[in-house]
Amino acid sequence: MPTMGSPWGSAMWMARALRVEEAQVVLSLDARKIDARATETQRLNLSRRHDRLQSQINSLVQTAATFLGPDWDSRLDGIH
């Protein structure tokens, strides 16, 4: 099993980040297709997908320091 901080672990983390980014794009496109006539089931499905995606993003952020360094988020200051 790869250890955190190893090149293998870094590659796995980056691959995971790319999958999350892809899921963000797909979810965004699907959300744009939803209109006022969407069923409650469709809206709930979209909401669940959003929640799952947010959990994945949170997990990536929590492990970012392992691969990007402890001050990785200081480089984001001023970026909005």
Backbone as numpy.savetxt, mean C-alpha at the origin, in Angstrom:
# Nx Ny Nz CAx CAy CAz Cx Cy Cz
14.55 -18.69 5.33 13.70 -17.51 5.33 14.59 -16.27 5.33
14.29 -15.27 4.46 15.13 -14.08 4.41 14.99 -13.25 5.68
16.08 -12.63 6.08 16.03 -11.78 7.26 15.80 -10.34 6.82
15.20 -9.56 7.72 14.96 -8.16 7.44 16.29 -7.46 7.27
16.40 -6.60 6.28 17.62 -5.86 6.05 18.57 -6.54 5.09
18.35 -7.81 4.78 19.20 -8.51 3.83 18.79 -8.11 2.42
19.68 -8.29 1.43 19.29 -7.97 0.06 18.02 -8.72 -0.38
17.90 -9.97 0.04 16.71 -10.74 -0.30 15.48 -10.12 0.35
15.61 -9.74 1.61 14.51 -9.09 2.31 14.14 -7.77 1.68
15.14 -7.01 1.24 14.89 -5.73 0.58 14.13 -5.94 -0.73
14.52 -6.94 -1.48 13.85 -7.22 -2.75 12.40 -7.65 -2.51
12.19 -8.44 -1.49 10.83 -8.88 -1.16 9.98 -7.69 -0.72
10.57 -6.78 0.08 9.85 -5.60 0.54 9.47 -4.72 -0.64
10.41 -4.52 -1.56 10.14 -3.70 -2.74 9.08 -4.34 -3.63
9.13 -5.65 -3.80 8.12 -6.34 -4.60 6.74 -6.17 -3.95
6.70 -6.25 -2.64 5.45 -6.05 -1.91 4.93 -4.63 -2.10
5.84 -3.67 -2.05 5.46 -2.26 -2.25 4.90 -2.05 -3.65
5.48 -2.69 -4.64 4.99 -2.55 -6.01 3.61 -3.18 -6.17
3.37 -4.31 -5.50 2.05 -4.94 -5.55 1.00 -4.03 -4.89
1.38 -3.38 -3.80 0.46 -2.46 -3.12 0.17 -1.28 -4.04
1.19 -0.76 -4.70 0.98 0.36 -5.62 0.04 -0.04 -6.76
0.22 -1.23 -7.29 -0.66 -1.73 -8.34 -2.10 -1.83 -7.82
-2.27 -2.34 -6.61 -3.60 -2.45 -6.02 -4.24 -1.07 -5.83
-3.43 -0.06 -5.51 -3.94 1.30 -5.38 -4.51 1.79 -6.70
-3.78 1.54 -7.77 -4.23 1.98 -9.10 -5.53 1.28 -9.48
-5.58 -0.02 -9.28 -6.77 -0.79 -9.63 -7.97 -0.33 -8.80
-7.76 -0.13 -7.51 -8.84 0.33 -6.64 -9.33 1.71 -7.07
-8.41 2.58 -7.40 -8.78 3.92 -7.85 -9.62 3.86 -9.13
-9.21 3.04 -10.06 -9.97 2.89 -11.31 -11.36 2.32 -11.04
-11.42 1.32 -10.17 -12.72 0.73 -9.84 -13.62 1.72 -9.10
-13.04 2.53 -8.25 -13.83 3.52 -7.51 -14.42 4.56 -8.46
-13.70 4.90 -9.50 -14.21 5.88 -10.48 -15.39 5.33 -11.27
-15.46 4.02 -11.38 -16.56 3.39 -12.13 -17.86 3.35 -11.34
-17.74 3.45 -10.01 -18.93 3.38 -9.15 -19.71 4.67 -9.30
-21.00 4.55 -9.48 -21.84 5.75 -9.58 -22.96 5.67 -8.55
-23.88 6.60 -8.65 -24.98 6.68 -7.68 -25.86 5.44 -7.68
-25.83 4.69 -8.75 -26.67 3.49 -8.84 -25.99 2.24 -8.28
-24.80 2.38 -7.76 -24.08 1.23 -7.21 -24.86 0.63 -6.04
-24.82 -0.67 -5.97 -25.52 -1.35 -4.88 -24.72 -1.22 -3.58
-25.39 -1.50 -2.49 -24.72 -1.48 -1.19 -23.59 -2.51 -1.16
-23.83 -3.66 -1.78 -22.81 -4.71 -1.83 -21.58 -4.22 -2.58
-21.78 -3.51 -3.68 -20.65 -2.98 -4.44 -19.87 -1.95 -3.62
-20.59 -1.08 -2.93 -19.93 -0.07 -2.10 -19.17 -0.72 -0.94
-19.77 -1.73 -0.33 -19.10 -2.44 0.77 -17.85 -3.16 0.28
-17.94 -3.77 -0.88 -16.80 -4.46 -1.47 -15.65 -3.47 -1.67
-15.96 -2.32 -2.22 -14.95 -1.29 -2.44 -14.36 -0.83 -1.11
-15.20 -0.65 -0.11 -14.75 -0.23 1.21 -13.84 -1.27 1.85
-14.17 -2.53 1.72 -13.34 -3.61 2.28 -11.97 -3.64 1.59
-11.98 -3.49 0.28 -10.73 -3.47 -0.47 -9.87 -2.29 -0.03
-10.51 -1.15 0.19 -9.79 0.03 0.67 -9.16 -0.24 2.04
-9.93 -0.84 2.93 -9.42 -1.16 4.27 -8.24 -2.12 4.21
-8.34 -3.16 3.38 -7.24 -4.12 3.23 -5.99 -3.42 2.69
-6.21 -2.57 1.70 -5.09 -1.85 1.10 -4.44 -0.93 2.13
-5.24 -0.25 2.94 -4.68 0.63 3.97 -3.86 -0.17 4.97
-4.31 -1.36 5.32 -3.54 -2.22 6.23 -2.19 -2.59 5.62
-2.19 -2.89 4.32 -0.95 -3.23 3.63 -0.01 -2.04 3.59
-0.55 -0.85 3.35 0.26 0.37 3.34 0.86 0.61 4.72
0.04 0.48 5.75 0.52 0.67 7.12 1.66 -0.29 7.44
1.54 -1.52 7.00 2.58 -2.52 7.23 3.87 -2.13 6.52
3.76 -1.66 5.29 4.94 -1.22 4.55 5.62 -0.05 5.25
4.84 0.89 5.71 5.40 2.06 6.39 6.11 1.64 7.67
5.53 0.70 8.40 6.14 0.24 9.65 7.49 -0.42 9.42
7.65 -1.06 8.28 8.91 -1.76 8.00 9.86 -0.94 7.14
9.46 0.24 6.72 10.28 1.07 5.81 11.65 1.38 6.40
11.72 1.68 7.68 13.00 2.05 8.29 14.03 0.93 8.17
13.58 -0.31 8.16 14.49 -1.44 8.03 15.26 -1.38 6.71
14.58 -0.94 5.66 15.18 -0.97 4.33 15.64 0.40 3.84
15.04 1.47 4.37 15.36 2.81 3.88 16.14 3.65 4.88
16.35 3.11 6.06 17.08 3.82 7.11 16.12 4.48 8.09
16.59 4.73 9.30 15.71 5.23 10.35 15.14 6.62 10.08
15.81 7.42 9.27 15.32 8.78 9.00 14.66 8.89 7.63
14.17 7.77 7.11 13.61 7.76 5.76 12.49 8.77 5.58
11.68 8.99 6.59 10.54 9.90 6.42 10.93 11.37 6.56
12.13 11.66 7.06 12.56 13.06 7.15 12.78 13.65 5.76
13.02 12.78 4.80 13.21 13.26 3.42 11.88 13.66 2.79
10.78 13.35 3.46 9.47 13.69 2.93 8.98 15.05 3.41
9.71 15.68 4.32 9.29 16.99 4.83 9.10 17.96 3.69
7.98 18.63 3.69 7.70 19.61 2.65 7.08 19.05 1.39
6.95 17.72 1.32 6.31 17.09 0.16 4.87 16.81 0.51
3.98 17.30 -0.29 2.54 17.07 -0.04 1.86 16.57 -1.26
